């Protein structure tokens, strides 16, 4: 599987928001990354 086609800045922002290492973000399947982003967004809207 090839790395996601996102910029380094975007990967850094996602890593901070999801509290995951940048390497894990870059090699995560796109559908799982989207799911984790949705979960993080739901947590922030509930608070």
Secondary structure, 3 states (H helix, E strand, C coil): CCCCCCCHHHHHHHHHHHCCCHHHHHCCCHHHHHHHHHHHHHHHHHC
